[in-house]
Amino acid sequence: MDKFFLVKSEFNWSDEIDFEGFDLFTDEELASARARYSKLAANDAILTCSVGANEELEVEASEVLEDLDDADEISREAYVILMNKMGDHYGKTLYNLYEESE
């Protein structure tokens, strides 16, 4: 039986702008993301990501891994509802910023 996860992310830019959002994962997707970010974190990987018109934020792979490690298991029904209404990503998350910036 598949498991489903919600990964919440909350962070700020220079204590001026607060960001939050979530990403949805199946157990296989989460395991793959954890493995990938474990390797990146071991190499101290950091990316500079845009969070506005001219604002940038350095995102460490280890921060993304922390979010992934704090994943909340959700029911299949919750996963399906969120996926149908909002998709697998909503708002700003460290995971999504890192993925978009690579």
C-alpha positions in Angstrom: 0.0 0.0 0.0 1.3 3.4 -1.0 2.0 6.1 1.6 1.5 9.8 1.0 3.2 12.8 2.5 2.9 16.5 3.0 6.1 18.5 3.4 5.5 22.0 4.8 8.0 24.8 4.5 8.2 28.0 6.3 11.1 30.5 6.0 11.7 34.2 5.6 13.8 36.6 3.6 15.9 39.0 5.8 13.1 38.9 8.5 11.0 41.1 6.1 9.0 38.6 4.1 7.6 35.3 5.4 7.0 32.5 3.0 5.2 29.2 3.4 3.9 26.4 1.3 3.8 22.7 0.9 4.8 19.9 -1.5 3.1 16.5 -1.9 5.0 13.3 -2.3 4.3 9.6 -2.6 6.6 7.4 -0.5 8.8 6.6 -3.5 9.1 10.3 -4.5 10.0 11.2 -0.9 12.6 8.5 -0.6 14.1 9.6 -3.9 14.2 13.3 -2.8 15.7 12.4 0.5 18.4 10.4 -1.1 19.2 13.2 -3.6 19.3 15.9 -0.9 21.4 13.8 1.4 24.1 13.6 -1.2 23.8 17.4 -1.9 23.9 18.2 1.8 27.0 16.0 2.3 28.7 18.2 -0.3 27.5 21.4 1.4 25.5 22.4 -1.7 24.0 25.9 -1.7 22.0 27.7 -4.4 21.0 31.3 -4.7 17.3 31.5 -5.4 15.0 34.4 -6.4 12.2 35.1 -4.0 11.0 38.4 -5.6 11.7 40.9 -8.3 15.2 41.6 -7.0 15.4 39.6 -3.8 17.6 36.5 -3.5 17.9 33.9 -0.8 20.7 31.3 -0.3 19.1 27.9 0.2 21.3 25.1 1.6 20.5 21.5 0.5 20.6 20.6 4.2 17.7 23.0 4.9 15.7 21.2 2.2 16.6 17.9 3.7 15.3 19.0 7.1 12.0 19.9 5.6 11.8 16.5 3.8 12.7 14.7 7.0 9.8 16.5 8.8 7.3 15.1 6.3 3.8 14.4 7.6 2.1 11.2 6.4 -1.4 12.0 5.1 -4.2 9.7 3.9 -4.8 8.8 0.3 -8.0 10.8 0.4 -6.2 13.9 1.6 -3.5 13.5 -1.0 -6.1 13.1 -3.8 -8.1 16.1 -2.7 -5.0 18.3 -2.4 -3.6 17.1 -5.7 -6.8 17.7 -7.5 -7.4 21.2 -6.0 -3.9 22.6 -5.7 -1.5 20.3 -7.4 1.7 18.7 -5.9 3.1 22.1 -4.9 1.6 25.3 -3.3 3.2 28.5 -2.2 6.9 28.9 -1.8 8.9 26.0 -0.4 12.6 25.5 0.0 12.3 22.3 -2.0 10.6 24.0 -4.9 13.0 27.0 -4.9 16.0 24.7 -5.0 14.5 22.6 -7.8 13.6 25.6 -9.9 17.1 27.2 -9.4 19.1 24.2 -10.5 
